[in-house]
Amino acid sequence: MKTVEDLRKLREEVRQMTKLREGEAEVRVVVGMGTCGIAAGARETLGALVQEIAEQGLLSVVVTQTGCLGLCEREPIVEVNAPDGRTLYARVTPERARRILRQHVQGGVAIEDWVIRN
């Protein structure tokens, strides 16, 4: 059974999530969730990102989904939109997703070996 305090906490969490979805986030992480991405493991990657963001309390980071990015052979693809620019990462496993959050999103250093170049 939920207490009044539990409900207040839940309400505040929902308010924070709404702020992030409305574009107030400093960093937006986008996961390609087309059929090709899902087949390559994008659901697990998305889940790892959401879990890590929640565990770390990263209120300035939002995770969203998109369809196919047209690079099926490089799925799962994760796009990081940060103040320093846009970076696309290829073959992002849940472990890689967690490292991207720690090193790039929190630390500001892209992981060059995984970056998709045009």
Kinemage of the C-alpha trace (Angstrom):
@kinemage 1
@onewidth
@group {chain A} dominant
@subgroup {mainchain}
@vectorlist {calphas} color= white
{ca met a 1} P 0.000 0.000 0.000
{ca lys a 2} L 1.288 3.449 -0.913
{ca thr a 3} L 1.712 6.115 1.710
{ca val a 4} L 1.043 9.783 1.127
{ca glu a 5} L 4.806 10.356 1.061
{ca asp a 6} L 5.234 7.655 -1.609
{ca leu a 7} L 2.606 9.381 -3.732
{ca arg a 8} L 4.290 12.776 -3.293
{ca lys a 9} L 7.606 11.288 -4.362
{ca leu a 10} L 5.994 9.672 -7.404
{ca arg a 11} L 4.326 12.973 -8.343
{ca glu a 12} L 7.700 14.765 -8.190
{ca glu a 13} L 9.331 12.072 -10.339
{ca val a 14} L 6.588 12.470 -12.943
{ca arg a 15} L 7.068 16.263 -12.913
{ca gln a 16} L 10.801 15.820 -13.501
{ca met a 17} L 10.177 13.394 -16.362
{ca thr a 18} L 7.692 15.811 -17.927
{ca lys a 19} L 10.257 18.620 -17.780
{ca leu a 20} L 12.791 16.444 -19.560
{ca arg a 21} L 10.352 15.424 -22.282
{ca glu a 22} L 9.470 19.050 -22.914
{ca gly a 23} L 13.031 19.827 -23.949
{ca glu a 24} L 14.548 21.147 -20.732
{ca ala a 25} L 17.180 18.384 -20.699
{ca glu a 26} L 20.815 19.306 -21.273
{ca val a 27} L 21.494 15.993 -23.011
{ca arg a 28} L 19.153 13.925 -25.156
{ca val a 29} L 20.073 10.293 -25.829
{ca val a 30} L 18.184 8.731 -28.754
{ca val a 31} L 18.015 4.986 -29.406
{ca gly a 32} L 17.186 3.643 -32.872
{ca met a 33} L 14.204 1.343 -32.355
{ca gly a 34} L 13.391 0.298 -35.906
{ca thr a 35} L 12.937 -3.403 -36.620
{ca cys a 36} L 16.634 -3.738 -37.393
{ca gly a 37} L 17.629 -2.087 -34.119
{ca ile a 38} L 15.257 -4.196 -32.064
{ca ala a 39} L 16.559 -7.372 -33.730
{ca ala a 40} L 20.111 -6.293 -32.862
{ca gly a 41} L 19.305 -5.697 -29.174
{ca ala a 42} L 18.135 -2.073 -28.974
{ca arg a 43} L 15.473 -2.885 -26.354
{ca glu a 44} L 18.131 -4.113 -23.958
{ca thr a 45} L 20.304 -1.099 -24.749
{ca leu a 46} L 17.395 1.271 -24.097
{ca gly a 47} L 16.624 -0.503 -20.835
{ca ala a 48} L 20.229 -0.203 -19.682
{ca leu a 49} L 20.261 3.534 -20.458
{ca val a 50} L 17.022 4.176 -18.587
{ca gln a 51} L 18.176 2.116 -15.607
{ca glu a 52} L 21.602 3.782 -15.417
{ca ile a 53} L 20.109 7.281 -15.702
{ca ala a 54} L 17.688 6.488 -12.881
{ca glu a 55} L 20.372 4.921 -10.679
{ca gln a 56} L 22.747 7.853 -11.205
{ca gly a 57} L 19.972 10.447 -10.771
{ca leu a 58} L 20.857 12.172 -14.048
{ca leu a 59} L 17.959 14.633 -14.170
{ca ser a 60} L 19.512 16.619 -17.024
{ca val a 61} L 19.489 13.590 -19.360
{ca val a 62} L 16.492 12.262 -21.269
{ca val a 63} L 16.270 9.096 -23.349
{ca thr a 64} L 13.971 8.946 -26.350
{ca gln a 65} L 13.369 6.552 -29.218
{ca thr a 66} L 13.346 6.937 -32.968
{ca gly a 67} L 12.754 4.655 -35.908
{ca cys a 68} L 15.325 3.213 -38.271
{ca leu a 69} L 18.359 5.446 -38.813
{ca gly a 70} L 19.265 3.758 -42.114
{ca leu a 71} L 22.463 2.087 -40.898
{ca cys a 72} L 21.042 -1.358 -40.163
{ca glu a 73} L 24.398 -3.128 -40.161
{ca arg a 74} L 25.562 -0.879 -37.285
{ca glu a 75} L 22.584 -1.337 -34.957
{ca pro a 76} L 21.896 -0.803 -32.140
{ca ile a 77} L 22.648 2.864 -32.733
{ca val a 78} L 22.629 5.464 -29.977
{ca glu a 79} L 22.731 9.188 -30.669
{ca val a 80} L 23.976 11.597 -27.998
{ca asn a 81} L 22.814 15.198 -28.424
{ca ala a 82} L 24.829 17.251 -25.958
{ca pro a 83} L 25.924 20.880 -25.740
{ca asp a 84} L 29.160 19.882 -27.519
{ca gly a 85} L 27.283 18.476 -30.534
{ca arg a 86} L 25.733 15.319 -31.929
{ca thr a 87} L 27.496 11.951 -31.785
{ca leu a 88} L 26.307 8.618 -33.225
{ca tyr a 89} L 27.508 5.371 -31.665
{ca ala a 90} L 27.386 1.966 -33.397
{ca arg a 91} L 26.726 -1.525 -32.039
{ca val a 92} L 25.784 -0.268 -28.587
{ca thr a 93} L 25.330 -3.118 -26.132
{ca pro a 94} L 23.945 -2.492 -22.633
{ca glu a 95} L 27.518 -2.430 -21.284
{ca arg a 96} L 28.591 0.091 -23.927
{ca ala a 97} L 25.496 2.191 -23.184
{ca arg a 98} L 26.481 2.466 -19.532
{ca arg a 99} L 30.023 3.454 -20.490
{ca ile a 100} L 28.725 6.086 -22.943
{ca leu a 101} L 26.692 7.632 -20.117
{ca arg a 102} L 29.668 7.688 -17.752
{ca gln a 103} L 32.407 8.733 -20.148
{ca his a 104} L 30.625 10.894 -22.725
{ca val a 105} L 27.463 12.232 -21.107
{ca gln a 106} L 28.899 12.731 -17.619
{ca gly a 107} L 32.594 13.083 -18.477
{ca gly a 108} L 32.339 14.978 -21.755
{ca val a 109} L 34.676 12.643 -23.667
{ca ala a 110} L 33.350 10.762 -26.694
{ca ile a 111} L 34.426 7.135 -27.166
{ca glu a 112} L 36.006 7.504 -30.593
{ca asp a 113} L 36.297 3.770 -31.340
{ca trp a 114} L 32.511 3.430 -31.360
{ca val a 115} L 31.619 6.663 -33.188
{ca ile a 116} L 29.993 6.466 -36.622
{ca arg a 117} L 31.784 8.725 -39.061
{ca asn a 118} L 30.127 10.170 -42.170
